[in-house]
Amino acid sequence: MEARQLALKSLQDTLAKSGMPQPLADLLVALLSSPSETAHLDPTMHHLVHRQTHLGLLSLHRGHISTAWRDTDLAALPKESQRKAERADARTKKAIVAIWTYSLALWEARNTRHTYVSIQ
């Protein structure tokens, strides 16, 4: 598997382990990996795409995510859930670290030096 696919798989696994709702995780992965593919995702998530695009998709790779992500995650938690805000905050923080890890893996893969043998 190429480095990008491995990094993407790691990002998806981390988001799943954090407990982030699947539609949110899918949208986040789509915005990071292929932003033009977000049109087919859940229509209720279009506000997230709009808010994130306003901040900039490049900034997403730096972990600058819209507060709408946390708000949407918070709304997805069951009403009887205790400490909802803390859980949403923790998942948002984990998502940011996962985004940094993903972006760093891509950067390292692009900048890895290869040794070439000169044929004379």
Summary of the structure (lengths in Angstrom):
residues: 120
radius of gyration: 16.7
end to end distance: 32.8
largest distance: 72.8
contacts: 311
relative contact order: 0.17
helix: 74%
strand: 0%
